[in-house]
Amino acid sequence: MPNHERPGTVQLYTGDGKGKTTAAFGLALRAAGHGRRVLILQFMKGSERYGEVLAARRLAGVAVEQYGRDDFVRRGAPTAEDRRLAAAGMARARQAVASGDYDLVILDELNVAVAYGLVPEDDVLALIKGKAAALELVLTGREAPPALIEAADLVTEMKEIKHPYQRGVKAREGVEY
């Protein structure tokens, strides 16, 4: 049974380095191990090929929902479908955060959705302000706006120092996705 003696926090993982989604899914794994109820909403991602999604969907108490196409969103030129999916993701996030059904809600790539103009920053700030005291809320993605950084309780910036991409190594199944 979940222990709600301590208040939940808002965690934000940002930066240009690898590991933001991986850290969030690691937290989901940890929470699931303790019997917590977890919801992961992925913005701007719609592919079933991600290993972390495949694994998380096998865990009791963990749900993953995707609100994106299986294609890249062009900065400055999102499609009507990109906007529709982002709006649906935010509607689901509001419902989930208010429901009391979850102990941990992860909004993966939400920072990027804000930076690309798919989700209004003020909507995210209202979501943070209105979250239940016991809920742990995690936002991931590059380019986190200063207001979201300020609103978070814990902020981690992943900084790339060196990456195999720089040597022409392509993304590898089971490592990068």
Order of alpha helices (4+ residues) and beta strands (2+ residues): beta-alpha-beta-alpha-beta-alpha-beta-alpha-alpha-beta-alpha-beta
